């Protein structure tokens, strides 16, 4: 029997499938086809439906289609990526440099999801102590968009190797509005069976059972193996 308020099994499976098959899509996989306006509208409405601290809704969505603007963003990525490469040596450095970590120019659409830290006034319900809850709220909007995009067959890649101040200057963000996520969006040639960094040997997924604690950090939960289960994790 389906519990009250639960989705029917077929619909519930769709939600879990989107979570399990979501991937960070990089350059080389994006197709040039534009994202249709009706599909883009559904993604934006999904993002705008996210929960937010004090119903602050601190997000804005800067759609970036201009090649000139994207070229400036790509130049910023190249600078920061070269700097980041200096953190690694030998085989690790070679692997890092072989990774395609963005699709800024290849994707048909870029989007910057921002956080207006002033929205809602100086006293936002629930943010008095957890001041950064507005940033967390924007991340929830990004996740909503990402899962909806997977259901629509749209690939999304989050480009984090960008200097926030430089990006804000390129996009003309006003004081108090900060960039949280720079995303590349478009139809993709494929969704990889596992996260690319795992497939390429950069890092393996941690076993869930070792991350479940009881009543305090470091106290293993006796039911952790059962809670972790045999099911396929999200990617």
C-alpha positions as CSV (number, residue, x, y, z in Angstrom):
1,X,0.0,0.0,0.0
2,X,1.3,3.4,-0.9
3,X,1.7,5.6,2.2
4,X,-0.4,8.8,2.4
5,X,1.2,11.7,0.4
6,X,3.8,9.4,-1.2
7,X,4.2,9.5,-5.0
8,X,3.0,6.5,-6.9
9,X,5.9,4.0,-7.3
10,X,6.6,4.9,-11.0
11,X,6.8,8.6,-10.2
12,X,9.0,7.9,-7.2
13,X,11.4,5.8,-9.2
14,X,11.8,8.7,-11.6
15,X,12.9,11.0,-8.8
16,X,15.5,8.5,-7.6
17,X,16.6,7.8,-11.1
18,X,17.3,11.5,-11.7
19,X,19.4,11.6,-8.4
20,X,21.3,8.4,-9.3
21,X,22.0,9.4,-12.9
22,X,22.8,13.1,-12.5
23,X,26.3,13.9,-13.7
24,X,28.6,16.9,-14.0
25,X,28.8,17.2,-17.8
26,X,32.0,18.7,-19.2
27,X,33.2,20.1,-22.6
28,X,33.4,17.5,-25.4
29,X,30.1,16.0,-24.5
30,X,27.8,19.0,-25.2
31,X,25.8,19.1,-28.4
32,X,25.3,22.4,-30.1
33,X,21.5,22.2,-30.1
34,X,20.0,25.1,-28.2
35,X,17.9,24.5,-25.1
36,X,14.3,25.2,-26.2
37,X,12.6,28.1,-24.3
38,X,9.9,25.9,-22.9
39,X,12.5,23.4,-21.4
40,X,14.6,26.2,-20.0
41,X,11.5,27.7,-18.5
42,X,10.8,24.4,-16.7
43,X,14.3,24.3,-15.4
44,X,14.1,27.8,-14.0
45,X,10.8,27.2,-12.4
46,X,12.2,24.1,-10.8
47,X,15.1,26.1,-9.4
48,X,12.8,28.9,-8.2
49,X,10.7,26.3,-6.3
50,X,13.6,25.5,-4.0
51,X,13.3,26.0,-0.2
52,X,15.1,29.1,1.2
53,X,15.8,30.4,4.6
54,X,13.0,32.7,5.7
55,X,11.5,32.3,2.2
56,X,14.2,34.8,1.2
57,X,14.6,33.4,-2.3
58,X,18.0,35.1,-2.7
59,X,18.7,33.7,-6.2
60,X,18.9,35.3,-9.6
61,X,19.7,33.6,-12.9
62,X,22.1,35.3,-15.3
63,X,21.8,33.6,-18.6
64,X,25.0,34.0,-20.6
65,X,24.7,33.5,-24.4
66,X,27.2,36.0,-25.6
67,X,30.4,34.5,-27.0
68,X,32.3,37.6,-26.0
69,X,31.2,37.3,-22.3
70,X,31.9,33.6,-22.2
71,X,35.3,34.2,-23.7
72,X,36.1,36.5,-20.8
73,X,34.8,33.9,-18.3
74,X,36.9,31.2,-20.0
75,X,40.0,33.4,-19.7
76,X,39.4,33.6,-16.0
77,X,39.0,29.9,-15.8
78,X,42.3,29.3,-17.7
79,X,44.1,31.5,-15.2
80,X,42.7,29.8,-12.1
81,X,43.1,26.4,-13.6
82,X,46.7,26.9,-14.3
83,X,47.2,28.1,-10.7
84,X,45.3,25.1,-9.4
85,X,47.5,22.7,-11.4
86,X,50.4,23.8,-9.3
87,X,48.9,22.0,-6.3
88,X,49.8,18.6,-7.9
89,X,53.0,16.9,-9.0
90,X,54.1,14.0,-11.1
91,X,51.4,11.6,-12.2
92,X,48.7,13.5,-10.3
93,X,49.6,16.7,-12.1
94,X,49.5,14.9,-15.4
95,X,46.1,13.5,-14.6
96,X,44.8,16.9,-13.5
97,X,45.9,18.5,-16.7
98,X,44.2,15.8,-18.7
99,X,40.8,16.4,-17.1
100,X,38.3,18.6,-19.0
101,X,36.9,20.7,-16.2
102,X,34.5,23.0,-18.1
103,X,32.4,23.5,-21.2
104,X,32.2,27.3,-21.2
105,X,32.5,27.7,-24.9
106,X,31.2,24.4,-26.0
107,X,27.8,24.4,-24.2
108,X,25.0,26.3,-26.0
109,X,24.1,28.1,-22.8
110,X,25.9,29.3,-19.6
111,X,24.1,30.4,-16.5
112,X,25.4,32.1,-13.3
113,X,23.2,31.6,-10.3
114,X,23.8,34.4,-7.8
115,X,22.9,35.2,-4.2
116,X,21.5,38.6,-3.2
117,X,22.7,38.7,0.4
118,X,20.6,41.8,1.1
119,X,17.2,40.4,-0.1
120,X,14.6,40.3,2.6
121,X,16.2,43.1,4.6
122,X,18.6,43.1,7.5
123,X,16.6,40.5,9.6
124,X,15.7,37.4,7.7
125,X,13.8,34.7,9.6
126,X,16.2,31.8,10.4
127,X,19.3,33.6,9.4
128,X,20.2,35.5,12.6
129,X,22.7,32.8,13.6
130,X,23.3,30.8,10.4
131,X,24.3,33.8,8.3
132,X,25.3,31.8,5.3
133,X,22.0,30.0,5.1
134,X,21.2,32.2,2.1
135,X,24.1,30.7,0.2
136,X,22.9,27.2,1.2
137,X,19.5,28.1,-0.2
138,X,21.0,29.0,-3.6
139,X,22.7,25.6,-3.7
140,X,19.3,24.0,-3.2
141,X,18.0,25.9,-6.2
142,X,21.0,24.7,-8.2
143,X,20.3,21.1,-7.2
144,X,16.7,21.5,-8.2
145,X,17.7,22.8,-11.6
146,X,20.3,20.0,-12.0
147,X,17.8,17.2,-11.3
148,X,15.2,18.7,-13.5
149,X,17.8,19.0,-16.2
150,X,18.7,15.4,-15.9
151,X,15.0,14.4,-16.3
152,X,14.9,16.6,-19.5
153,X,18.0,15.0,-20.9
154,X,20.0,18.3,-20.4
155,X,23.6,18.1,-19.2
156,X,24.8,20.5,-16.5
157,X,28.4,21.3,-15.5
158,X,29.3,23.4,-12.5
159,X,32.5,25.4,-13.1
160,X,34.0,26.1,-9.7
161,X,37.5,27.1,-10.9
162,X,36.7,30.8,-11.2
163,X,37.6,33.8,-9.1
164,X,34.3,35.1,-7.7
165,X,35.4,38.7,-7.8
166,X,36.6,38.4,-11.4
167,X,33.3,36.7,-12.4
168,X,31.2,39.3,-10.6
169,X,33.1,42.0,-12.6
170,X,32.6,40.3,-15.9
171,X,28.8,39.9,-15.2
172,X,28.4,43.4,-13.7
173,X,27.0,42.1,-10.4
174,X,26.1,44.9,-8.0
175,X,27.4,45.1,-4.5
176,X,25.8,42.5,-2.2
177,X,25.2,40.1,-5.0
178,X,27.7,37.3,-5.2
179,X,28.1,34.5,-7.8
180,X,27.4,31.0,-6.3
181,X,27.3,28.7,-9.3
182,X,28.5,29.1,-12.9
183,X,26.8,26.4,-14.9
184,X,27.2,25.1,-18.5
185,X,24.0,23.7,-19.9
186,X,23.0,21.8,-23.0
187,X,22.0,18.5,-24.5
188,X,24.8,15.9,-24.2
189,X,26.1,13.1,-26.3
190,X,25.9,10.8,-23.2
191,X,25.5,10.7,-19.4
192,X,28.5,8.8,-18.1
193,X,27.7,5.6,-16.1
194,X,29.6,6.9,-13.1
195,X,31.1,10.3,-12.1
196,X,33.9,11.2,-14.5
197,X,36.4,11.7,-11.7
198,X,35.7,8.2,-10.4
199,X,36.0,6.8,-13.9
200,X,39.3,8.6,-14.5
201,X,40.8,7.4,-11.2
202,X,40.9,10.8,-9.4
203,X,38.9,9.7,-6.4
204,X,36.5,6.8,-5.5
205,X,33.2,7.2,-3.8
206,X,33.3,6.8,0.0
207,X,31.3,3.9,1.4
208,X,28.1,5.4,2.8
209,X,28.1,3.0,5.8
210,X,31.2,4.7,7.2
211,X,29.6,8.1,7.1
212,X,26.5,7.4,9.3
213,X,26.9,8.2,13.0
214,X,24.5,7.8,16.0
215,X,24.0,10.6,18.6
216,X,27.4,12.1,18.0
217,X,30.2,12.3,15.4
218,X,32.4,9.2,15.4
219,X,29.9,6.9,17.0
220,X,29.1,4.2,14.5
221,X,25.4,3.5,13.8
222,X,24.8,-0.2,14.3
223,X,22.3,-0.3,11.4
224,X,24.6,1.6,9.1
225,X,25.2,-1.3,6.7
226,X,21.5,-1.8,6.3
227,X,20.8,1.9,5.9
228,X,23.5,2.2,3.2
229,X,21.9,-0.7,1.4
230,X,22.9,-2.3,-1.9
231,X,21.2,0.3,-4.1
232,X,23.1,2.4,-6.6
233,X,24.2,5.7,-5.1
234,X,23.7,9.1,-6.7
235,X,26.5,10.5,-8.8
